[in-house]
Amino acid sequence: MDELIARHRIACDAFAETARAVPPDRWSAPSPCTEWDARAVVEHVIGFHEFLLLRPLGVRAHRPREGPAARWDATATALFDALAADGVLDRPTELPGGGQSRPRDMLGALTTDVLVHTWDLARATGGDERLDPDAVHRMFEGMEPMDDMIRGSGQFGARVAVPDDADEQTKLIAFTGRTP
């Protein structure tokens, strides 16, 4: 399996585990993403995968209408089935709304999105907030040098100050504009 796919699977599996652990009465809990509740965090992650990979690859996820965790599971199943095809990572795809890309170019951003939103979902619902240390390290190491560009993208809020001796996950979460 390609390393990009393997890393994305680790992030997606952790997101699925976090979603499956959400108590039914916590789906409407507010998340660190101020405009979203826990359910909306899951729908965002689903939508990002739908827009950037599934639709461009011509794949349809057969999601149930209800149950955020089940909806994510169906999305992940469709995604990893599609990513198992030979040569798919380098297949040029048309993005909805125009432009071309390749799944290889989208996976890094999607892995980042899944990792951070796993923490958001856990924080919103009282779940386990620990993230995969290797994924955290890779993400923080890759993002920190691009601070100005990332801030300019509008995808993350202002960096939150944390002590210099904070662990790497705390630094990453703060880097993405969240209060650890």
Secondary structure, 3 states (H helix, E strand, C coil): CCHHHHHHHHHHHHHHHHHHCCCHHHCCCECCCCCCEHHHHHHHHHHHHHHHHHHHHCCCCCCCCCCHHHHHHHHHHHHHHHHCCCCHHHCCEECCCCCEECHHHHHHHHHHHHHHHHHHHHHHHCCCCCCCHHHHHHHHHHHHHHHHHHHHHCCCCCCCCCCCCCCHHHHHHHHCCCCC
